Amino acid sequence: MIFARIFHGVFGHTPPTTGLSIRRLMNEIGNALVVRQQVLLVCLDDANFIQAEGVLNHVLYTILRLYEGFPGVRSGVFLTVSNVDTDLKKVLDPSVMSVLQPTEVYFPPYSSEEIQGILQERIRRAVYPGVISSTMFDLIVENTMRCGDLRVGIDLIRRSVLNAEKHARQSVIASDVNAAYDVSRYIHLAASVRALSGDEKRLLRHIASYSTDEEQMMTSGAVFNAVREEVPMGYTVFYERLRKFDQMRLINFQNHRRGGRTREISLLYDAEKVAEECGG
């Protein structure tokens, strides 16, 4: 999907969905860059989501070493990560780090005042004056802060206004915001699940099911034994997928010492909603 998006950015249309390998795709991109004498600049948003199973390594290696097959071609990458604990030196191979040579820029989380300012600007640009009162705006900001995700607030504005329009009201009321929040608070969950492979979705669905059946702490070993017949895989693959879910803020994956080293798994969303998004 990433290489298809790059192809679309270069040529203005999507590549064929079948019959075209990544090598051929990048050959066409490389040839176009040579002819046009253009620089390829790619931004990988939430790059920590694709670090599992070597995906990020493969993507960066392919992009940044284009010059080896196409002399004169230059390419660069911006990486944004939503987990401040991500250490690229541990995630990426030395061969990738040597050509990436990243410079890190830290952006602290938005403060309450910054979130208010951003959402106010969105409302000013997109909504007629008086549609969202100061009281309703405070409720939107409060729900946004509760989720810790600005995208929830932006979606909340849109859905709240649509709810008011649906009921032929000229201004948003609390019930519009509350109904919108029931949907908007899962926007990150829905987007994250869409990015998972079929096997990853099945694993996450089984974890959600297991969490509702078990009243005690979920450990990685117990979950592995419970799901490996339904989703065949070795423990290494299982562990990498759990780390990916943790990076994507779908679960908490923490170490505990109880007569040994135990890894505890806990869902960050309602189990029934997780199962629903995964197709359960």
Secondary structure, 3 states (H helix, E strand, C coil): CHHHHHHHHHHCCCCCCCCCCHHHHHHHHHHHHHHHCCCEEEEECCHHHHCHHHHHHHHHHHHHCHHHHCCCCCEEEEECCCCCCCCHHHHCCHHHHHHHCCCCCCCCCCCHHHHHHHHHHHHHHHCCCCCCCHHHHHHHHHHHHHHCCHHHHHHHHHHHHHHHHHCCCCCCCHHHHHHHHHHHCCHHHHHHHHCCCHHHHHHHHHHHHHHHHCCCCEEHHHHHHHHCCCCCCCHHHHHHHHHHHHHCCCEEEEEEECCCEEEEEEECCCHHHHHHHCCC
